[in-house]
Amino acid sequence: MRLVTYTANGEGPRAGLTQGDQVIDLAHGAKAIGKELPASVVEMLALGDTGMETARAVQDAAASGSLETIPASSATLKAVVMDPPAIYLLAGNYQSHIMESGAAGVNKAEINPRPFIKPGTAIIGSGDPIRIPADSDTLDYEIEISAVIGNTGRNISENAANEHIAGYTVFNDVSARSLKIAENRKERDGDSFFDWLLGKWCDSFAAVGPYLVTRDEAGDPSTLEMALHVNGELRQHSSAGEMIFSIPEAIAFLSR
């Protein structure tokens, strides 16, 4: 399945799924087949396997032509996950990105993942403007694959990590690489670290793709290719398999 959050006909944002050039409303579709689903992707994912099974039943009913659909051309796709309870990212998790910045490559056996978070206020959808904050005039991009958690858990093993993933979406981790906040400032230990965080937390600095492709359809994420263009120019092209810490390793670490 390809889950979306959409607006159409003055309604929304609402959870839906796409089928060809049509969008199916999940809550309306579930009601039509005698079941229930919330109108939010986040609330649907919180139902775990039950929510996903109901969504698949809606998809099957739509495929049979028994449900009302909306032409995709009449819908506006938003960030598929608009209000997640948490957004975790790993800093410096691509060897090529580390070396692009002029630093030496790292030995995975000698390091731990370095997680940080972004606030929900940073989320924007495909096509929404990225806003340049007043304290910076230098923005940077980083394309990422985002694993969206469905079944929650703690102390998850690497082998069990995939069972907790609902699906995957693309994510642009926008950063303000230079800030204008150090003028007349007395330096303290940790200033550079907190400046780095401030450069990650701004509004509109988390562009989330319009589709959440479920785990069964996406397949092995390490084989998925990612590309990012700026004004038509290819700036990044890599695969999730190039991550230093894999998605299961990151989930196991974070869940501890």
C-alpha positions, 0 to 999 in steps of 0.5 A, spaced: 500 500 500 501 507 499 498 511 504 497 518 504 495 524 507 490 529 503 486 534 502 480 535 497 473 538 496 474 542 502 476 536 507 482 534 510 487 533 512 485 526 512 488 519 511 488 515 504 491 510 500 492 511 492 491 506 487 493 508 480 490 515 479 485 515 484 485 516 492 481 512 497 479 515 503 481 510 509 475 512 514 470 513 509 472 506 506 472 502 512 465 505 514 463 502 507 465 495 509 463 495 516 469 497 519 472 503 522 479 507 521 481 514 524 482 519 519 489 520 521 495 516 518 498 517 525 492 514 529 491 509 524 498 506 525 497 507 532 492 501 531 498 497 529 497 490 525 489 491 526 489 498 523 494 495 517 489 489 516 483 494 515 487 498 511 488 492 506 481 490 506 479 497 504 484 497 498 481 490 496 474 493 496 477 499 492 480 494 487 473 491 486 470 497 484 465 497 490 468 504 493 467 511 492 474 514 490 477 521 488 481 523 482 488 524 484 488 530 480 483 533 485 487 532 491 492 535 494 497 530 498 500 533 504 506 530 509 504 523 509 505 523 517 503 530 519 504 529 527 508 524 529 509 523 536 517 523 535 522 524 529 529 521 530 535 522 526 542 519 526 547 524 525 553 522 520 550 516 518 553 516 511 560 514 510 560 518 503 557 524 507 562 524 512 568 524 507 564 530 502 565 534 508 572 533 508 572 529 515 576 522 515 571 516 514 569 512 521 570 505 523 563 503 525 566 498 530 569 504 534 563 508 534 555 509 536 549 512 533 548 519 534 541 520 534 538 527 535 530 529 534 526 534 530 520 538 532 513 536 529 513 544 527 519 542 522 514 538 518 512 540 511 509 536 505 512 536 498 512 542 494 511 546 501 516 552 501 522 551 506 523 558 510 530 561 511 530 563 518 532 570 520 539 568 523 541 564 517 543 565 510 546 558 508 541 552 507 543 545 506 539 539 504 540 531 506 536 526 503 534 520 507 530 514 508 525 514 513 522 508 517 515 509 520 514 505 526 507 502 526 508 497 532 511 500 538 516 497 543 522 498 547 529 494 547 527 491 540 532 486 537 535 488 531 532 481 528 525 483 530 526 491 528 522 490 521 516 487 525 515 494 528 516 498 521 509 500 518 513 502 512 518 507 509 517 515 506 523 520 503 525 525 508 529 531 507 533 533 513 534 541 512 539 544 516 542 551 517 549 550 516 551 557 518 548 561 524 548 569 525 548 568 533 555 568 535 556 575 535 558 578 541 557 572 545 562 569 550 564 562 548 562 556 552 563 549 552 558 545 548 556 552 544 558 548 537 553 542 539 547 547 541 548 551 535 548 545 530 542 543 534 539 550 533 540 549 525 536 543 525 530 545 529 527 550 524 520 551 522 519 547 515 526 543 516 523 536 515 520 535 508 516 529 509 514 525 502 507 524 500 507 517 500 508 512 506 510 505 502 508 499 506 514 494 508 511 489 504 511 493 498 517 496 499 521 490 500 529 490 502 530 498 504 537 497 503 536 496 495 532 503 495 535 508 491 534 516 493 536 522 489 535 529 490 535 535 485 536 542 487 533 546 481 533 540 476 540 539 478 542 532 481 546 533 488 545 527 491 544 520 489 545 514 494 542 508 497 539 506 504 544 500 503 550 505 504 548 507 511 553 506 517 548 503 521 542 500 518 535 501 519 534 495 524 541 497 528 538 504 529 531 502 531 535 497 536 539 502 539 533 508 539 529 503 543 534 502 548 
